[in-house]
């Protein structure tokens, strides 16, 4: 999340490369709802280097498609491959909406929440890592950073208002590893 003026903005995608000759761009998604985010007329703030001709500008979606399993976006004013190539690696931000899904949270809502296991605070959410298989909560404990898979079996309760996340991790996730046995056989 970033704050632009008094608006909260969410990172929803990154333009990967030009696609075809008519200005289309392949899109890496940072949202679970691309069909809702990338509708015609949707406006995005661009994150590009200051030297870019696109710095400080917004773009508007003309069309969004899935082609051969890839998300592809067409933008107003981007009508050829050469123009599309000037947008490669741009990150797309949009104003946060108030429409919330059940069991869905923004990363910035989770950062800083206490992590509770068996009614004891075991750490605090430091950040959220977005991986292809699932998201990970990076939890700062007194001794380490622990990677907690953000799945219902391990994180059954997220209480934003209460400032806490309840976890039911498998054994060993929050415990220190056992001391190695110096007399043990290294081939085991």
C-alpha positions, 0 to 999 in steps of 0.5 A, spaced: 500 500 500 502 507 498 498 513 500 497 518 495 495 524 498 489 522 503 488 516 498 490 509 500 492 505 494 493 498 492 498 495 487 494 490 483 499 489 477 505 490 473 506 490 466 511 485 463 512 486 456 508 488 449 504 483 446 503 483 439 503 489 434 496 493 437 499 496 444 497 490 448 501 488 454 502 482 458 500 483 465 502 480 472 496 480 477 497 482 484 489 481 485 485 475 486 479 479 482 482 481 475 475 481 472 473 486 477 479 491 477 481 491 470 474 493 467 474 498 461 474 505 464 478 503 470 484 508 472 491 506 474 496 510 477 503 508 474 509 507 478 515 508 473 522 511 474 522 519 474 525 519 467 520 515 464 515 519 460 509 516 464 512 519 470 506 522 474 501 520 469 495 515 470 492 510 465 485 507 463 483 500 461 480 499 454 480 492 454 482 486 459 483 479 456 486 472 458 489 470 452 493 463 452 492 463 459 496 470 460 492 476 462 493 481 457 491 489 457 489 494 452 490 501 455 487 508 452 492 511 448 497 505 447 495 503 440 502 500 438 508 496 440 513 501 440 508 505 445 507 499 449 514 497 450 515 504 454 510 501 459 514 495 460 515 494 468 510 499 470 507 497 476 499 499 476 496 502 483 489 503 484 484 507 489 482 502 495 475 500 494 470 499 500 468 493 497 470 487 501 470 480 500 469 475 506 476 472 508 480 477 504 484 482 507 489 487 504 496 486 506 497 493 510 491 490 514 495 484 517 502 488 518 503 489 525 497 484 528 499 480 534 499 473 532 496 468 538 497 461 539 494 457 545 492 464 548 499 467 548 502 472 543 508 469 539 509 474 535 507 480 530 506 480 523 512 483 520 510 483 512 506 479 507 509 475 502 505 473 495 507 467 492 504 463 487 502 457 491 499 461 497 501 467 501 506 467 507 505 471 513 512 473 516 512 473 523 517 476 528 518 473 534 523 474 540 528 470 536 526 469 529 522 471 523 517 465 522 514 464 515 507 462 516 503 459 510 496 463 510 491 458 509 485 457 513 488 450 517 494 454 520 490 461 520 483 460 522 482 467 525 483 474 523 481 479 527 483 486 524 478 490 529 481 486 535 488 487 532 490 479 532 491 473 528 490 466 531 494 461 529 494 453 529 500 451 526 503 444 526 508 442 531 515 445 530 513 452 526 514 456 532 519 452 536 526 453 536 530 447 532 533 442 537 540 442 538 544 438 534 547 432 537 554 432 536 555 425 537 550 423 532 552 420 525 552 425 520 550 420 514 543 420 518 
